[in-house]
């Protein structure tokens, strides 16, 4: 809760953004793979938040 405004490292941001971009691109062709990428990105976001 107190880490709410703590900035994420550049590596964390890039990895999350990369997963989200891949998920978006997959959403145009393969919805199941896209959903899996979104779930992976969501899990990464939760782990980053837990570390803060």
Phi and psi restraints in degrees (range 20) as a CNS / XPLOR table:
assign (resid 1 and name C) (resid 2 and name N)
       (resid 2 and name CA) (resid 2 and name C) 1.0 -77.3 20.0 2
assign (resid 2 and name N) (resid 2 and name CA)
       (resid 2 and name C) (resid 3 and name N) 1.0 -14.2 20.0 2
assign (resid 2 and name C) (resid 3 and name N)
       (resid 3 and name CA) (resid 3 and name C) 1.0 -89.7 20.0 2
assign (resid 3 and name N) (resid 3 and name CA)
       (resid 3 and name C) (resid 4 and name N) 1.0 14.6 20.0 2
assign (resid 3 and name C) (resid 4 and name N)
       (resid 4 and name CA) (resid 4 and name C) 1.0 -58.0 20.0 2
assign (resid 4 and name N) (resid 4 and name CA)
       (resid 4 and name C) (resid 5 and name N) 1.0 -39.3 20.0 2
assign (resid 4 and name C) (resid 5 and name N)
       (resid 5 and name CA) (resid 5 and name C) 1.0 -100.5 20.0 2
assign (resid 5 and name N) (resid 5 and name CA)
       (resid 5 and name C) (resid 6 and name N) 1.0 6.8 20.0 2
assign (resid 5 and name C) (resid 6 and name N)
       (resid 6 and name CA) (resid 6 and name C) 1.0 -71.2 20.0 2
assign (resid 6 and name N) (resid 6 and name CA)
       (resid 6 and name C) (resid 7 and name N) 1.0 134.8 20.0 2
assign (resid 6 and name C) (resid 7 and name N)
       (resid 7 and name CA) (resid 7 and name C) 1.0 -77.9 20.0 2
assign (resid 7 and name N) (resid 7 and name CA)
       (resid 7 and name C) (resid 8 and name N) 1.0 142.8 20.0 2
assign (resid 7 and name C) (resid 8 and name N)
       (resid 8 and name CA) (resid 8 and name C) 1.0 -83.7 20.0 2
assign (resid 8 and name N) (resid 8 and name CA)
       (resid 8 and name C) (resid 9 and name N) 1.0 153.3 20.0 2
assign (resid 8 and name C) (resid 9 and name N)
       (resid 9 and name CA) (resid 9 and name C) 1.0 -69.6 20.0 2
assign (resid 9 and name N) (resid 9 and name CA)
       (resid 9 and name C) (resid 10 and name N) 1.0 160.4 20.0 2
assign (resid 9 and name C) (resid 10 and name N)
       (resid 10 and name CA) (resid 10 and name C) 1.0 -62.3 20.0 2
assign (resid 10 and name N) (resid 10 and name CA)
       (resid 10 and name C) (resid 11 and name N) 1.0 -37.8 20.0 2
assign (resid 10 and name C) (resid 11 and name N)
       (resid 11 and name CA) (resid 11 and name C) 1.0 -63.2 20.0 2
assign (resid 11 and name N) (resid 11 and name CA)
       (resid 11 and name C) (resid 12 and name N) 1.0 -43.2 20.0 2
assign (resid 11 and name C) (resid 12 and name N)
       (resid 12 and name CA) (resid 12 and name C) 1.0 -62.8 20.0 2
assign (resid 12 and name N) (resid 12 and name CA)
       (resid 12 and name C) (resid 13 and name N) 1.0 -42.8 20.0 2
assign (resid 12 and name C) (resid 13 and name N)
       (resid 13 and name CA) (resid 13 and name C) 1.0 -64.9 20.0 2
assign (resid 13 and name N) (resid 13 and name CA)
       (resid 13 and name C) (resid 14 and name N) 1.0 -43.4 20.0 2
assign (resid 13 and name C) (resid 14 and name N)
       (resid 14 and name CA) (resid 14 and name C) 1.0 -65.9 20.0 2
assign (resid 14 and name N) (resid 14 and name CA)
       (resid 14 and name C) (resid 15 and name N) 1.0 -40.0 20.0 2
assign (resid 14 and name C) (resid 15 and name N)
       (resid 15 and name CA) (resid 15 and name C) 1.0 -65.4 20.0 2
assign (resid 15 and name N) (resid 15 and name CA)
       (resid 15 and name C) (resid 16 and name N) 1.0 -45.6 20.0 2
assign (resid 15 and name C) (resid 16 and name N)
       (resid 16 and name CA) (resid 16 and name C) 1.0 -63.0 20.0 2
assign (resid 16 and name N) (resid 16 and name CA)
       (resid 16 and name C) (resid 17 and name N) 1.0 -45.1 20.0 2
assign (resid 16 and name C) (resid 17 and name N)
       (resid 17 and name CA) (resid 17 and name C) 1.0 -64.4 20.0 2
assign (resid 17 and name N) (resid 17 and name CA)
       (resid 17 and name C) (resid 18 and name N) 1.0 -36.6 20.0 2
assign (resid 17 and name C) (resid 18 and name N)
       (resid 18 and name CA) (resid 18 and name C) 1.0 -63.7 20.0 2
assign (resid 18 and name N) (resid 18 and name CA)
       (resid 18 and name C) (resid 19 and name N) 1.0 -44.8 20.0 2
assign (resid 18 and name C) (resid 19 and name N)
       (resid 19 and name CA) (resid 19 and name C) 1.0 -63.2 20.0 2
assign (resid 19 and name N) (resid 19 and name CA)
       (resid 19 and name C) (resid 20 and name N) 1.0 -40.8 20.0 2
assign (resid 19 and name C) (resid 20 and name N)
       (resid 20 and name CA) (resid 20 and name C) 1.0 -67.0 20.0 2
assign (resid 20 and name N) (resid 20 and name CA)
       (resid 20 and name C) (resid 21 and name N) 1.0 -38.1 20.0 2
assign (resid 20 and name C) (resid 21 and name N)
       (resid 21 and name CA) (resid 21 and name C) 1.0 -65.6 20.0 2
assign (resid 21 and name N) (resid 21 and name CA)
       (resid 21 and name C) (resid 22 and name N) 1.0 -43.2 20.0 2
assign (resid 21 and name C) (resid 22 and name N)
       (resid 22 and name CA) (resid 22 and name C) 1.0 -61.3 20.0 2
assign (resid 22 and name N) (resid 22 and name CA)
       (resid 22 and name C) (resid 23 and name N) 1.0 -42.1 20.0 2
assign (resid 22 and name C) (resid 23 and name N)
       (resid 23 and name CA) (resid 23 and name C) 1.0 -62.9 20.0 2
assign (resid 23 and name N) (resid 23 and name CA)
       (resid 23 and name C) (resid 24 and name N) 1.0 -40.4 20.0 2
assign (resid 23 and name C) (resid 24 and name N)
       (resid 24 and name CA) (resid 24 and name C) 1.0 -64.2 20.0 2
assign (resid 24 and name N) (resid 24 and name CA)
       (resid 24 and name C) (resid 25 and name N) 1.0 -44.9 20.0 2
assign (resid 24 and name C) (resid 25 and name N)
       (resid 25 and name CA) (resid 25 and name C) 1.0 -63.7 20.0 2
assign (resid 25 and name N) (resid 25 and name CA)
       (resid 25 and name C) (resid 26 and name N) 1.0 -39.6 20.0 2
assign (resid 25 and name C) (resid 26 and name N)
       (resid 26 and name CA) (resid 26 and name C) 1.0 -68.3 20.0 2
assign (resid 26 and name N) (resid 26 and name CA)
       (resid 26 and name C) (resid 27 and name N) 1.0 -27.5 20.0 2
assign (resid 26 and name C) (resid 27 and name N)
       (resid 27 and name CA) (resid 27 and name C) 1.0 -63.1 20.0 2
assign (resid 27 and name N) (resid 27 and name CA)
       (resid 27 and name C) (resid 28 and name N) 1.0 -20.4 20.0 2
assign (resid 27 and name C) (resid 28 and name N)
       (resid 28 and name CA) (resid 28 and name C) 1.0 -79.5 20.0 2
assign (resid 28 and name N) (resid 28 and name CA)
       (resid 28 and name C) (resid 29 and name N) 1.0 -21.2 20.0 2
assign (resid 28 and name C) (resid 29 and name N)
       (resid 29 and name CA) (resid 29 and name C) 1.0 -125.2 20.0 2
assign (resid 29 and name N) (resid 29 and name CA)
       (resid 29 and name C) (resid 30 and name N) 1.0 -39.5 20.0 2
assign (resid 29 and name C) (resid 30 and name N)
       (resid 30 and name CA) (resid 30 and name C) 1.0 -136.3 20.0 2
assign (resid 30 and name N) (resid 30 and name CA)
       (resid 30 and name C) (resid 31 and name N) 1.0 99.2 20.0 2
assign (resid 30 and name C) (resid 31 and name N)
       (resid 31 and name CA) (resid 31 and name C) 1.0 -65.1 20.0 2
assign (resid 31 and name N) (resid 31 and name CA)
       (resid 31 and name C) (resid 32 and name N) 1.0 -38.3 20.0 2
assign (resid 31 and name C) (resid 32 and name N)
       (resid 32 and name CA) (resid 32 and name C) 1.0 -64.4 20.0 2
assign (resid 32 and name N) (resid 32 and name CA)
       (resid 32 and name C) (resid 33 and name N) 1.0 -46.1 20.0 2
assign (resid 32 and name C) (resid 33 and name N)
       (resid 33 and name CA) (resid 33 and name C) 1.0 -64.0 20.0 2
assign (resid 33 and name N) (resid 33 and name CA)
       (resid 33 and name C) (resid 34 and name N) 1.0 -36.2 20.0 2
assign (resid 33 and name C) (resid 34 and name N)
       (resid 34 and name CA) (resid 34 and name C) 1.0 -63.1 20.0 2
assign (resid 34 and name N) (resid 34 and name CA)
       (resid 34 and name C) (resid 35 and name N) 1.0 -44.9 20.0 2
assign (resid 34 and name C) (resid 35 and name N)
       (resid 35 and name CA) (resid 35 and name C) 1.0 -61.6 20.0 2
assign (resid 35 and name N) (resid 35 and name CA)
       (resid 35 and name C) (resid 36 and name N) 1.0 -37.4 20.0 2
assign (resid 35 and name C) (resid 36 and name N)
       (resid 36 and name CA) (resid 36 and name C) 1.0 -66.2 20.0 2
assign (resid 36 and name N) (resid 36 and name CA)
       (resid 36 and name C) (resid 37 and name N) 1.0 -39.7 20.0 2
assign (resid 36 and name C) (resid 37 and name N)
       (resid 37 and name CA) (resid 37 and name C) 1.0 -66.4 20.0 2
assign (resid 37 and name N) (resid 37 and name CA)
       (resid 37 and name C) (resid 38 and name N) 1.0 -41.4 20.0 2
assign (resid 37 and name C) (resid 38 and name N)
       (resid 38 and name CA) (resid 38 and name C) 1.0 -61.7 20.0 2
assign (resid 38 and name N) (resid 38 and name CA)
       (resid 38 and name C) (resid 39 and name N) 1.0 -40.6 20.0 2
assign (resid 38 and name C) (resid 39 and name N)
       (resid 39 and name CA) (resid 39 and name C) 1.0 -64.8 20.0 2
assign (resid 39 and name N) (resid 39 and name CA)
       (resid 39 and name C) (resid 40 and name N) 1.0 -40.4 20.0 2
assign (resid 39 and name C) (resid 40 and name N)
       (resid 40 and name CA) (resid 40 and name C) 1.0 -64.1 20.0 2
assign (resid 40 and name N) (resid 40 and name CA)
       (resid 40 and name C) (resid 41 and name N) 1.0 -42.6 20.0 2
assign (resid 40 and name C) (resid 41 and name N)
       (resid 41 and name CA) (resid 41 and name C) 1.0 -65.4 20.0 2
assign (resid 41 and name N) (resid 41 and name CA)
       (resid 41 and name C) (resid 42 and name N) 1.0 -39.2 20.0 2
assign (resid 41 and name C) (resid 42 and name N)
       (resid 42 and name CA) (resid 42 and name C) 1.0 -64.4 20.0 2
assign (resid 42 and name N) (resid 42 and name CA)
       (resid 42 and name C) (resid 43 and name N) 1.0 -41.6 20.0 2
assign (resid 42 and name C) (resid 43 and name N)
       (resid 43 and name CA) (resid 43 and name C) 1.0 -63.7 20.0 2
assign (resid 43 and name N) (resid 43 and name CA)
       (resid 43 and name C) (resid 44 and name N) 1.0 -41.4 20.0 2
assign (resid 43 and name C) (resid 44 and name N)
       (resid 44 and name CA) (resid 44 and name C) 1.0 -61.5 20.0 2
assign (resid 44 and name N) (resid 44 and name CA)
       (resid 44 and name C) (resid 45 and name N) 1.0 -42.6 20.0 2
assign (resid 44 and name C) (resid 45 and name N)
       (resid 45 and name CA) (resid 45 and name C) 1.0 -62.5 20.0 2
assign (resid 45 and name N) (resid 45 and name CA)
       (resid 45 and name C) (resid 46 and name N) 1.0 -41.7 20.0 2
assign (resid 45 and name C) (resid 46 and name N)
       (resid 46 and name CA) (resid 46 and name C) 1.0 -64.1 20.0 2
assign (resid 46 and name N) (resid 46 and name CA)
       (resid 46 and name C) (resid 47 and name N) 1.0 -40.6 20.0 2
assign (resid 46 and name C) (resid 47 and name N)
       (resid 47 and name CA) (resid 47 and name C) 1.0 -66.0 20.0 2
assign (resid 47 and name N) (resid 47 and name CA)
       (resid 47 and name C) (resid 48 and name N) 1.0 -39.1 20.0 2
assign (resid 47 and name C) (resid 48 and name N)
       (resid 48 and name CA) (resid 48 and name C) 1.0 -64.6 20.0 2
assign (resid 48 and name N) (resid 48 and name CA)
       (resid 48 and name C) (resid 49 and name N) 1.0 -40.9 20.0 2
assign (resid 48 and name C) (resid 49 and name N)
       (resid 49 and name CA) (resid 49 and name C) 1.0 -66.4 20.0 2
assign (resid 49 and name N) (resid 49 and name CA)
       (resid 49 and name C) (resid 50 and name N) 1.0 -36.4 20.0 2
assign (resid 49 and name C) (resid 50 and name N)
       (resid 50 and name CA) (resid 50 and name C) 1.0 -67.3 20.0 2
assign (resid 50 and name N) (resid 50 and name CA)
       (resid 50 and name C) (resid 51 and name N) 1.0 -31.8 20.0 2
assign (resid 50 and name C) (resid 51 and name N)
       (resid 51 and name CA) (resid 51 and name C) 1.0 -71.6 20.0 2
assign (resid 51 and name N) (resid 51 and name CA)
       (resid 51 and name C) (resid 52 and name N) 1.0 -25.3 20.0 2
